[in-house]
Amino acid sequence: MAHRVTLIPGDGVGPELSEATRRVLEATGVEFDWDVQDAGVDVMDRYGTPLPEHVLESIRANRIAIKGPITTQVGTRFRSVNVQLRKELDLYCCLRPCRSYKGVRSRYQDVDIVICRENMEDLYAGIEFEMGKPETLKLIEVLELLSHRKIREDSGISIKPISVEGTKRIVRFAFGYARKQGRRKVTAVHKANIMKFSDGLFLAAAREVAETEFPDVEFEDRIVDNLSMQLVTRPEEYDVLVLPNLYGDIVSDLCAGLIGGLGVAPGANIGDDAAVFEATHGSAPKYKGLNKVNPMAMMLSGVLMLRHLDEDEAADRLEAAIAAVIEEGKSVTYDMKPTRDDPTAVGTSQVADAVIEKLGAA
Ligand code: NAD
């Protein structure tokens, strides 16, 4: 039976990347019944919002979506569509596999790390108090009373909530992913030596889940600063990382750098009721409509989606076809050529043609 999937082309370069990705996904032979839904700057005039309710309804009904990037408009009353999607659908895990492909220019080879970043809590919960505001001064007063510490009056304050429930579900996700994908180890990342009651709780809850529910998968923990150093010296030692929101954000970009940058960095935001697959990069508006940018990160997000749909064999074939095109280095976009003005660079849709040809030849 065909998989019914919400397809959000997005804006900027999103529609061209989505079209290239749809074509290679269909070329695997897996059947899709696409529920195409527009969102982003291009629908603002029609619906008065970049994320109309019927788009959310479509994802809730289909439980799975793949989307092109969407521009966050600065200076409007609308929140980022990407943030809104995560909140509305409770997509609590940001999944970022970072794998080296031969032929990508990078200082590192053989990186194969999967990042599971908690998406809802921590300093990103949006509980912030502006310097000088009456409620901030009141909060400072209460905090001084309760903690017996002095806080400067001209401070701004951001709150960092980390809960047992929020931690356990992201850690369970990381272990479940490790088990399903046959990975060997999960590393919990924290700064529990300094933040005992937020990061300390994260570590304790992670340990409990590891010991009681997943004794078959190796577990260890690392302090985030130590991990950062080790990632750039010995990345091959790491497998699946599970992190609170802020460290997850920073370490995701560090690992994208290890594998050669945004052009090949896929991702997904996943919850218990829905999953949205998308590239890590943004909508690159200056390249809109030019058939120029690299579709591989979104195609690799399509590979993740195939695995999520239990289409592992098709996922393996598509990943191998993309890897072969990268290694050959012929039918790749400007950003994967030795120099950015290389005249042999091809366009977005030609990359899709090359991947489809490899799929056919396999
Ligand atoms: P960007 O990722 O769009 O661009 C950063 C740089 O990378 C640019 O030089 C761009 O040309 C290049 N680039 C990006 N994708 C590329 C690709 N596929 N192939 C080749 N080169 C590529 O980041 P930005 O400029 O900071 O953001 C542009 C817009 O995208 C903003 O409105 C931002 O909010 C939004 N954004 C959306 C998402 C999302 O939809 N998930 C993620 C990040 C940013």
Boltz pocket constraint, residues with backbone or C-beta under 6 A from the ligand:
constraints:
  - pocket:
      binder: B
      contacts: [[A, 68], [A, 69], [A, 70], [A, 71], [A, 72], [A, 73], [A, 82], [A, 262], [A, 263], [A, 278], [A, 279], [A, 280], [A, 281], [A, 282], [A, 283], [A, 284], [A, 285], [A, 287], [A, 292], [A, 293], [A, 294], [A, 295], [A, 297], [A, 335]]
      max_distance: 6.0
